[in-house]
Amino acid sequence: MLPRNRWFIAAALIYALLGGLLGLAWLVFPAALPPFALRAHGHLMLLGFVGMTIFGIALHVLPRFTGRPLYSERLADAQLFLVNAGLLALVAGWLGGARALSVAGGALLWAGVVIFAVNVVATVRPWASR
């Protein structure tokens, strides 16, 4: 497995721990957290834990299923940076009350997901000759 794909899996586990901790903090001290804490918890768990797990596994497995190399390793490397920087900025913006930071983070995160979609479609494309 490529180191990049391992980084996706490692990030997924870190996001699961952070998201779980935020959820637990909300259960214990609900009034002490900012209004978007539950939204941040949800994004850490779904995009952070579940999404990063899917990214890491898909980028490893899809080329093996198709018998073709990944369309672009450079796009996958850029995706790793974009989705992680975007998720961290999004969550930090929500927890810190910085709307501009959360908007920028959301845009980076979305761009990373678009790159993933392009890379996957180009890798599994049925119209390419074998």
N, C-alpha and C positions, 0 to 999 in steps of 0.2 A: 504494500500500500504506500502510495506517495506521502511524503511528509505533510503536504497541504491537506490531504484528506484526513490525516491523523489530527491536524490542527482543528479541522471542523468538528471532529468527534470530541476532542478535548474542550473546545469552546462550548459545545453542547452540554457537557457535564458541568462546566462552570456556571453556565446560565441556569441549569436546573437547580443548582445549589443556591444561587442568588435569588432566583424566582421563588423558590421554596422558603428561603429566609424572609423575603419581603412579604410573602403570604402569611407566614407565621407571625411576623411583626404586626401585620394588619389585624390578625385575630386577637393578639394580646393587647395592642395599643392602637385601636382604630382611630381615635381622635388625634393621635400624635403625628399621623402621616398626612402628606399632602393629598389634595383631592384626586389626583390621577394615579395614586399608588396602585390601585387595583388594575388599572389599564397597563401600568408598567409591569406588574406581576404577570398579567396575561401575555404580554408580548415577550417577556423573558422566557416564559414556559413554552409558548407556542412557536414563536419565530426563533427564539434562542435555543431551547432544548430540542424541540421536534424538528424545526426547520434546519438547524445546523446538522443534526443527525441525518436527515434526508439528503442534504447537500453532500456530506462526506461519503455516505454510502452510495448514492447515485453516481457521483463522479468516479467512484472506484468500479462499480458493478456494470454500469451501462456500456462502457466500451467492451467489456468481456462478453456481455450478452449479444452485442451486435457484431462482434468480430472485427470492429474498426477502432482505431485510436480515438480518443476524445478529440472533438473538432478543434478546440483551442485550449492548450494548457495555460497560456497567458491570460485568456479570459477567465478561466477558473481561478487563477491567482488573484486577478483583480477583484473577482467576486468575493473571495475570502476577505480581502481588505474592506470592500464596500459594505458588505452585510454586517460585519463586526463593528466597524466604525459607526455605521448608521444605527445599529441597534443600541449601542452604548450612548450615542448622542441623543437618540430619541428618548431613552429611559432617563438619562440625566436631565434632559430638558423638562420632562414631566415631573420628576421628583424635585427639581430645583425651581420650578415655575418659570422657566425660560422658554417661551413659546418659539422664538426664532431657532433655538437650538434643536427643539423637538421637530420642527418643520424641516430643518436641514438634515437631521438624522433620518427622518422618514423618507426624504428624497434619496439619500444615499442607499438606504435599505432597499427601496423600491428599484433603484438602478441595479443593485446587485442581484435582485431576483429576476429582473429582465435579462441580465447577462446569463444567468443560469438557464433560463428558458431558451434563449438563443443557442447556447452551447449544447443543451440536451437535444433540441430539435435538429440541429445540424449534425449531431452525432448519430441519432437514430433514424435519420431521414430515409424514407423508403424509396425515394426517387434516385438515389445515388447508385451508380453501378458498383458491383462487387468485384 
